[in-house]
């Protein structure tokens, strides 16, 4: 007999206001994460990430944790690096083409 797996839950999205209010329950009111997650039908992992991010934004996170604004900046910088690498590859191919054509 095979053990039955729980079906995967559809991915849900939550507003920033909802996340902030849930994090407030944990940080300011001192409610246990497991209880809050169970009461609101959230995964503990998601709630733990939200609380960790809120702590980092307040400057109380674990060492090396990025704030939300730093994460956004990092995402933008990675995108810019990717674009510049593509541009460089195109220019490199164009230069090689023109070198061959001039011979």
Secondary structure as a PSIPRED ss2 file (coil, helix, strand):
# PSIPRED VFORMAT (PSIPRED V4.0)

   1 X C   1.000  0.000  0.000
   2 X C   1.000  0.000  0.000
   3 X C   1.000  0.000  0.000
   4 X C   1.000  0.000  0.000
   5 X C   1.000  0.000  0.000
   6 X C   1.000  0.000  0.000
   7 X C   1.000  0.000  0.000
   8 X C   1.000  0.000  0.000
   9 X C   1.000  0.000  0.000
  10 X C   1.000  0.000  0.000
  11 X C   1.000  0.000  0.000
  12 X C   1.000  0.000  0.000
  13 X C   1.000  0.000  0.000
  14 X C   1.000  0.000  0.000
  15 X C   1.000  0.000  0.000
  16 X H   0.000  1.000  0.000
  17 X H   0.000  1.000  0.000
  18 X H   0.000  1.000  0.000
  19 X H   0.000  1.000  0.000
  20 X H   0.000  1.000  0.000
  21 X H   0.000  1.000  0.000
  22 X H   0.000  1.000  0.000
  23 X H   0.000  1.000  0.000
  24 X H   0.000  1.000  0.000
  25 X H   0.000  1.000  0.000
  26 X H   0.000  1.000  0.000
  27 X H   0.000  1.000  0.000
  28 X C   1.000  0.000  0.000
  29 X C   1.000  0.000  0.000
  30 X C   1.000  0.000  0.000
  31 X C   1.000  0.000  0.000
  32 X C   1.000  0.000  0.000
  33 X H   0.000  1.000  0.000
  34 X H   0.000  1.000  0.000
  35 X H   0.000  1.000  0.000
  36 X H   0.000  1.000  0.000
  37 X H   0.000  1.000  0.000
  38 X H   0.000  1.000  0.000
  39 X H   0.000  1.000  0.000
  40 X C   1.000  0.000  0.000
  41 X C   1.000  0.000  0.000
  42 X C   1.000  0.000  0.000
  43 X C   1.000  0.000  0.000
  44 X H   0.000  1.000  0.000
  45 X H   0.000  1.000  0.000
  46 X H   0.000  1.000  0.000
  47 X H   0.000  1.000  0.000
  48 X H   0.000  1.000  0.000
  49 X H   0.000  1.000  0.000
  50 X H   0.000  1.000  0.000
  51 X H   0.000  1.000  0.000
  52 X H   0.000  1.000  0.000
  53 X H   0.000  1.000  0.000
  54 X H   0.000  1.000  0.000
  55 X H   0.000  1.000  0.000
  56 X H   0.000  1.000  0.000
  57 X H   0.000  1.000  0.000
  58 X C   1.000  0.000  0.000
  59 X C   1.000  0.000  0.000
  60 X C   1.000  0.000  0.000
  61 X C   1.000  0.000  0.000
  62 X C   1.000  0.000  0.000
  63 X C   1.000  0.000  0.000
  64 X C   1.000  0.000  0.000
  65 X C   1.000  0.000  0.000
  66 X C   1.000  0.000  0.000
  67 X C   1.000  0.000  0.000
  68 X H   0.000  1.000  0.000
  69 X H   0.000  1.000  0.000
  70 X H   0.000  1.000  0.000
  71 X H   0.000  1.000  0.000
  72 X H   0.000  1.000  0.000
  73 X H   0.000  1.000  0.000
  74 X H   0.000  1.000  0.000
  75 X H   0.000  1.000  0.000
  76 X H   0.000  1.000  0.000
  77 X H   0.000  1.000  0.000
  78 X H   0.000  1.000  0.000
  79 X H   0.000  1.000  0.000
  80 X H   0.000  1.000  0.000
  81 X H   0.000  1.000  0.000
  82 X H   0.000  1.000  0.000
  83 X H   0.000  1.000  0.000
  84 X H   0.000  1.000  0.000
  85 X H   0.000  1.000  0.000
  86 X H   0.000  1.000  0.000
  87 X H   0.000  1.000  0.000
  88 X H   0.000  1.000  0.000
  89 X H   0.000  1.000  0.000
  90 X H   0.000  1.000  0.000
  91 X H   0.000  1.000  0.000
  92 X H   0.000  1.000  0.000
  93 X H   0.000  1.000  0.000
  94 X H   0.000  1.000  0.000
  95 X H   0.000  1.000  0.000
  96 X H   0.000  1.000  0.000
  97 X H   0.000  1.000  0.000
  98 X H   0.000  1.000  0.000
  99 X H   0.000  1.000  0.000
 100 X H   0.000  1.000  0.000
 101 X H   0.000  1.000  0.000
 102 X H   0.000  1.000  0.000
 103 X C   1.000  0.000  0.000
